[in-house]
Amino acid sequence: MDKIKFGTDGWRAIIAKDYTVNNVRRVAEATAQWILNNGGKQAVIGYDCRFGGQLFADTTAGVFASYSITSVISNNFSSTPMVSLATLKTESTLGVVITASHNPPDYNGYKLKSSLGGPMIPAQIAEVEALIPDHPKSAVMPMSEAKEKGLIKVVDLEQMYIDHVEANFDMDLIRNSGIKLAYDAMYGAGQNAVKRLLPDSVFLNCDVNPSFRGQAPEPIHRNLTELSETIKNDDSIHAGLANDGDADRIGMYDEKGNFVDSHRLLLLLLKYMKEYKQENGKVVVTFSVTDKMKKLAEHYGLDFEVTKIGFKYIAEIMTHTDLLVGGEESGGLAVKGHIPERDGVWMGLLILEFMAKTGKSLTALLDEVYEIVGRFEYDRDDLHLTENKKQEIISKCKAGAFDSIGSYSIMDTHDVDGYRFILEEGKWVMIRPSGTEPVLRVYAQGSSHDEVRNILDATHKSLLN
């Protein structure tokens, strides 16, 4: 059998091609062995709305049961943050989420969560990966038998999460603020929680559809035009919120239907946590996040660090450092006072609470941030290439083959994870291969949408010639 590799956020593969019951059994056996090696006896298992989620979750629980490991398993689909929170609260050794997050609908996956309530650190994931057998070895205990033996505990992970939110937010303030929200679940696992927390919202794509209407459930603007148009056509809506398939990522819209990306949300969260909640701590972002975060951190006199791409690197820092705000370009954000985990619903509630406390719109709050760091625009293109072409481009970047991008001279190069070419003051372009798909991601920042588009187009020509 093929070797199973964990990418930046778990193992993901195409259903029925590589993501099969047998391969899930292989990964589950390695996970079970790791639990036992580390003196554990219990794990939490959840699954999102993807095809076969419960089947693969039950398969994992059946493998664990054959190793006499108890599984705390969700009674329904659940978000990744629900599983992470439950892993912490139930004092389990680790959590497993059957999800492919924002990947296309033909994918499923397997994420590992630590006992601290966030992603397992890379070293631990490598240990699990090294234990994956070439073929399944153990039997899968039937769920009925596992329940009879007390090796299955069915728990309402969603209720546990709702209770945690109610204890940490001024939900009455948010609900009574007059702020009307439009929410797009993208057919994902956040849908029921938001319906319960903010029942007066306008809801889009909040039913179970494992095909995701043929679209990858990634909360970026090109996938959320329905949400944008809904806001533009309804003057009573003040903000839009969207989450990905397992609801750990976030996208938002202002009252005019304009997309508010992760860079701007990170800036808003930092301002809210520092100025209004009077909290301190380190600011940590991944390599593709805007450099405006560094400028705002310096404005507040806060320590700042850039990591490789993958929230697991931020989560690892959170285990030993007082982190105030952390996040990545792709919608995974974290703050002090919550589990060391991305949580799209939680971050949306923080922004709504910021709006409710100040009585200001997202546009007004962003204008205040721009007064400190300056205005900027940012975009990302995904180039679908053959693996050979992708590797050829990366080899050229590594060799320093590019001294300009179109008419833009390259002033400096940073290679924390991928290659960021500094073009001139406030302008840059970054190139990085996806860790889970045959895709080359190209990111750019400039002073206007047109400038960013010009940078991206020039980069495509330079790379593909």
C-alpha positions in Angstrom: 0.0 0.0 0.0 1.0 3.6 -0.5 2.7 5.5 2.3 0.3 7.8 4.2 1.7 11.3 4.8 0.3 14.0 7.0 0.3 17.5 5.4 0.2 20.9 7.1 -3.1 20.0 8.8 -3.6 16.2 8.9 -4.0 13.5 6.3 -6.3 14.2 3.4 -7.1 12.1 0.3 -9.8 11.5 -2.3 -12.6 9.3 -1.1 -12.6 5.7 -2.5 -9.2 6.3 -4.2 -6.8 6.6 -1.3 -9.3 7.6 1.5 -10.7 4.2 2.2 -11.9 2.2 5.2 -8.7 0.1 5.1 -6.5 3.2 5.0 -8.4 4.8 7.8 -7.9 1.6 9.8 -4.2 1.9 9.2 -4.1 5.5 10.5 -6.3 4.6 13.4 -4.1 1.7 14.4 -1.1 4.0 14.5 -3.1 6.5 16.5 -4.1 3.8 19.0 -0.5 2.6 19.3 0.6 6.2 20.0 -2.1 6.6 22.6 -0.9 3.5 24.4 2.7 4.4 24.1 1.9 7.7 25.9 0.0 6.1 28.7 -3.4 7.1 27.4 -6.8 5.3 27.6 -9.3 7.6 26.0 -9.8 9.7 22.8 -12.4 12.0 21.4 -13.7 11.4 17.8 -15.8 13.7 15.7 -16.8 14.1 12.1 -18.1 16.9 9.9 -20.7 16.9 7.1 -18.6 15.2 4.5 -19.5 12.0 2.7 -18.9 8.9 4.9 -18.0 10.9 8.0 -19.8 8.8 10.5 -18.6 5.6 8.8 -15.0 6.6 9.1 -15.5 7.9 12.7 -17.1 4.6 13.7 -14.3 2.7 12.0 -11.7 4.7 14.0 -13.7 4.0 17.2 -13.9 0.3 16.4 -10.1 0.1 15.9 -9.6 2.0 19.2 -11.9 -0.4 21.0 -9.9 -3.3 19.7 -6.9 -1.8 21.6 -9.2 -1.3 24.7 -9.1 2.5 24.2 -12.4 4.3 25.1 -13.8 6.7 22.5 -15.8 9.8 23.4 -17.7 10.1 20.1 -20.0 12.8 18.9 -23.8 12.1 18.7 -23.9 14.2 15.4 -21.6 16.0 13.1 -19.3 18.5 14.9 -16.8 21.2 14.1 -13.1 20.7 14.7 -13.1 23.3 17.6 -15.9 21.2 19.3 -13.6 18.2 19.1 -10.6 20.1 20.4 -12.6 21.6 23.2 -14.0 18.2 24.2 -10.5 16.7 24.1 -9.4 19.2 26.7 -12.5 19.1 28.9 -12.8 15.3 29.0 -9.0 15.0 29.7 -8.5 12.7 26.8 -5.1 11.8 25.3 -6.0 13.1 21.9 -8.8 14.0 19.5 -9.6 12.7 16.0 -11.6 14.7 13.5 -12.8 13.1 10.3 -12.6 16.1 8.0 -10.9 17.4 4.9 -11.6 21.0 6.1 -11.8 23.3 3.1 -10.7 20.8 0.5 -13.0 19.9 -2.5 -16.0 17.6 -1.8 -14.4 14.4 -3.1 -11.8 14.6 -0.3 -12.0 13.4 3.3 -9.3 13.5 6.0 -8.1 12.7 9.5 -6.9 15.5 11.9 -5.2 14.9 15.2 -5.8 17.1 18.2 -3.7 17.3 21.4 -4.8 17.0 25.0 -4.4 20.8 25.3 -7.3 21.4 22.9 -5.4 22.3 19.7 -3.4 20.6 16.9 -0.9 18.0 17.9 2.6 19.5 17.5 4.6 18.4 14.4 6.9 16.1 16.4 4.0 14.1 17.8 2.3 13.9 14.3 5.6 12.5 13.0 5.5 9.9 15.7 2.0 8.8 14.7 3.0 8.8 11.0 5.9 6.5 11.7 3.6 4.0 13.3 1.3 3.6 10.3 1.4 -0.1 9.2 1.5 -1.1 5.5 -1.7 -3.1 6.0 -4.4 -3.1 8.6 -3.5 -5.6 11.4 -6.2 -5.4 14.0 -9.9 -6.1 13.8 -12.5 -3.4 13.9 -14.8 -4.0 16.9 -18.5 -3.6 16.1 -20.0 -0.5 17.6 -22.6 -2.5 19.4 -20.0 -4.6 21.1 -17.8 -1.6 21.9 -20.8 0.1 23.6 -21.6 -3.0 25.6 -18.0 -3.1 26.9 -18.2 0.6 27.8 -15.6 1.5 25.2 -17.9 4.0 23.5 -19.2 7.2 25.2 -21.7 9.1 23.1 -21.5 12.8 24.0 -23.2 16.0 22.7 -20.1 17.9 21.7 -22.2 20.7 20.3 -23.9 21.4 23.6 -20.5 21.3 25.4 -19.3 24.0 22.9 -22.5 26.1 23.2 -22.1 26.1 27.0 -18.5 27.2 26.7 -19.5 30.1 24.4 -22.3 31.3 26.7 -19.8 31.3 29.6 -17.2 33.4 27.7 -19.2 35.9 25.7 -21.7 38.6 26.4 -24.2 37.0 24.2 -27.0 39.1 25.4 -25.1 42.2 24.3 -24.5 40.7 20.9 -28.1 39.5 20.5 -29.6 42.8 21.7 -27.2 45.1 19.8 -29.4 45.4 16.7 -26.6 43.8 14.6 -28.2 41.6 12.0 -25.9 38.9 10.7 -26.0 36.9 7.5 -24.3 33.5 8.0 -23.1 31.1 5.4 -22.2 27.7 6.8 -21.0 26.5 3.3 -22.9 23.3 4.2 -20.4 22.8 7.0 -20.3 21.7 10.6 -20.8 25.2 12.1 -24.4 25.5 11.0 -26.3 24.2 14.0 -24.2 26.1 16.6 -24.7 29.4 14.9 -28.4 28.8 14.5 -28.6 28.2 18.2 -26.4 31.1 19.2 -27.7 33.7 16.8 -31.2 32.5 15.8 -32.2 35.9 14.3 -29.5 35.7 11.6 -30.1 35.2 7.8 -28.9 31.7 7.1 -27.4 30.5 3.8 -26.3 26.9 2.9 -27.1 25.7 6.4 -28.2 22.2 5.6 -26.3 18.9 5.1 -25.0 18.5 1.5 -21.9 16.4 1.3 -21.3 17.6 -2.3 -21.1 21.2 -1.1 -22.9 22.1 -4.3 -19.7 21.1 -6.1 -17.6 23.8 -4.5 -14.8 23.5 -2.0 -16.1 24.9 1.3 -13.3 27.5 1.7 -14.5 30.8 3.0 -12.8 33.1 0.4 -14.6 35.7 -1.6 -14.9 33.8 -4.9 -16.7 31.0 -3.1 -19.0 33.4 -1.2 -20.6 35.6 -3.9 -24.1 34.5 -2.7 -23.4 35.8 0.8 -22.0 39.1 -0.6 -25.0 39.7 -2.9 -27.4 38.9 0.0 -25.8 41.6 2.1 -25.7 44.1 -0.8 -29.4 43.5 -1.5 -30.5 43.9 2.1 -29.7 47.2 3.9 -30.8 45.7 7.3 -27.8 43.3 7.3 -24.7 44.7 9.2 -22.2 41.9 8.7 -21.6 38.5 7.1 -19.9 35.5 8.5 -18.8 32.3 6.8 -17.0 29.2 8.0 -15.4 26.3 6.1 -16.4 22.7 6.2 -15.2 21.9 9.7 -15.8 25.5 11.0 -12.3 26.3 12.1 -11.8 28.9 9.4 -13.5 32.3 8.9 -14.4 34.8 6.3 -16.4 37.9 6.9 -18.2 40.7 5.1 -18.9 44.3 6.0 -22.3 46.0 5.8 -21.7 46.9 2.1 -21.0 43.3 1.1 -17.2 43.8 0.9 -15.1 40.8 1.9 -13.1 41.2 5.1 -10.2 38.8 4.8 -8.1 37.2 7.5 -5.4 39.8 7.5 -8.0 42.5 8.4 -9.7 40.3 10.9 -6.3 39.6 12.6 -5.7 43.4 12.7 -9.2 43.9 14.2 -8.7 41.1 16.8 -5.4 42.6 17.9 -6.9 46.0 18.3 -9.9 44.6 20.3 -7.8 42.4 22.5 -5.2 45.0 23.3 -7.2 48.3 23.4 -10.6 47.1 24.7 -10.0 43.9 26.6 -6.6 45.3 27.9 -4.8 42.0 27.3 -1.1 41.5 26.5 0.9 38.8 24.9 2.9 37.8 21.9 1.6 38.2 18.3 2.4 35.2 16.0 1.4 34.9 12.4 2.3 32.5 9.5 4.5 33.4 6.6 1.7 34.5 4.2 0.0 37.0 6.5 0.3 40.7 5.8 3.3 42.6 7.2 0.8 45.1 8.6 0.4 42.8 11.6 4.1 43.4 12.5 3.5 47.1 12.2 0.5 47.0 14.5 2.2 44.8 17.0 5.1 47.2 17.1 2.7 50.1 17.6 1.5 48.3 20.8 5.0 47.3 21.9 4.2 43.6 21.6 6.6 40.8 20.7 6.1 39.5 17.1 7.0 36.2 15.4 6.5 34.7 11.9 6.2 30.9 11.6 6.0 28.4 8.8 2.5 27.9 7.2 0.3 25.6 9.2 -1.7 26.5 12.3 0.1 23.7 14.2 3.2 25.9 14.4 1.1 28.6 16.1 -0.6 26.1 18.4 2.8 24.7 19.5 3.9 28.2 20.5 0.7 28.7 22.4 1.5 25.7 24.6 4.5 27.5 26.1 4.0 31.2 25.4 1.5 33.9 26.4 0.0 34.5 23.0 -2.4 37.3 22.5 -3.4 36.9 18.8 -2.2 34.4 16.2 -3.3 33.4 12.8 -2.8 32.5 9.2 -3.9 33.9 5.8 -6.2 31.0 5.1 -8.7 31.9 7.8 -7.4 30.2 10.9 -7.3 32.6 13.8 -6.7 32.2 17.5 -6.7 34.5 20.6 -5.8 34.5 24.2 -8.5 33.1 26.6 -9.6 30.2 24.3 -8.2 26.8 23.4 -5.0 26.8 21.2 -7.1 26.2 18.2 -8.5 27.9 15.1 -12.2 28.5 15.6 -14.2 30.3 13.0 -17.4 30.7 15.0 -15.5 32.0 18.1 -13.6 34.6 16.0 -16.8 35.7 14.4 -18.4 36.2 17.8 -15.4 38.3 18.9 -15.7 40.6 16.0 -19.5 40.9 16.6 -18.8 41.6 20.3 -16.3 44.3 19.2 -19.0 45.9 17.0 -21.6 45.6 19.7 -19.4 47.2 22.4 -18.3 50.1 20.2 -21.5 50.6 18.3 -19.3 50.8 15.1 -19.6 49.1 11.8 -16.8 46.9 10.4 -16.0 49.6 8.0 -15.5 52.2 10.7 -13.4 49.8 12.9 -11.2 49.0 9.9 -10.7 52.7 9.2 -9.3 53.1 12.7 -6.8 50.3 12.0 -5.8 51.8 8.7 -5.0 55.1 10.5 -2.3 53.2 12.3 -0.9 50.7 9.7 -2.0 52.3 6.4 -4.3 50.9 3.7 -3.4 47.8 1.7 -4.9 45.2 -0.6 -4.1 41.5 -0.8 -5.1 38.6 -3.0 -4.2 35.0 -3.8 -4.3 33.0 -6.9 -4.2 29.2 -7.0 -2.3 27.8 -10.1 -3.4 24.3 -10.9 -0.2 22.7 -12.5 1.3 19.4 -13.1 3.5 18.2 -10.2 6.6 18.4 -12.5 5.9 22.0 -13.4 5.2 22.9 -9.8 8.5 21.4 -8.7 10.3 23.1 -11.5 9.1 26.5 -10.4 10.0 25.9 -6.8 13.5 24.8 -7.9 14.0 28.0 -9.8 12.9 30.0 -6.7 15.3 28.1 -4.6 18.2 28.7 -7.1 17.5 32.5 -7.1 16.6 32.4 -10.8 14.2 35.4 -10.5 15.6 39.0 -10.1 12.3 40.7 -11.2 8.6 40.0 -11.5 7.5 41.7 -14.7 8.4 45.4 -14.3 8.9 44.9 -10.5 12.4 44.5 -9.3 13.0 42.1 -6.5 14.6 44.0 -3.6 14.8 41.1 -1.1 13.7 37.4 -0.7 12.4 35.7 2.5 12.1 31.9 2.5 10.6 31.0 5.9 8.1 28.7 4.1 7.9 29.3 0.3 9.4 32.4 -1.2 8.3 35.9 -0.5 9.8 38.5 -3.0 9.9 42.0 -1.6 9.2 44.3 -4.5 9.3 47.8 -2.9 7.7 49.6 0.0 4.5 47.8 0.9 4.5 45.5 -2.2 5.4 41.9 -2.3 4.5 38.5 -3.9 4.9 35.1 -2.4 5.0 31.6 -3.9 4.3 28.4 -2.1 3.2 24.9 -3.1 0.1 23.5 -1.4 0.8 20.7 1.0 -2.4 18.8 0.2 -3.3 19.5 -3.5 -1.5 19.8 -6.9 -1.6 23.6 -6.6 0.9 26.4 -6.5 -0.4 29.3 -4.4 0.6 32.9 -5.4 0.0 35.7 -2.9 0.4 39.4 -3.4 0.1 42.7 -1.5 -0.1 46.2 -2.9 -1.7 49.5 -2.4 -4.8 48.9 -4.6 -6.8 46.0 -6.1 -5.4 47.0 -9.6 -1.9 46.9 -8.4 -2.3 43.5 -6.7 -3.8 42.1 -9.9 -0.9 43.5 -11.9 1.6 41.9 -9.5 -0.2 38.5 -9.7 -0.5 38.6 -13.5 3.1 39.5 -13.9 4.1 36.7 -11.5 2.1 34.1 -13.6 3.9 35.2 -16.7 7.3 35.1 -15.0 6.7 31.6 -13.5 5.1 29.9 -16.5 7.4 31.1 -19.2 
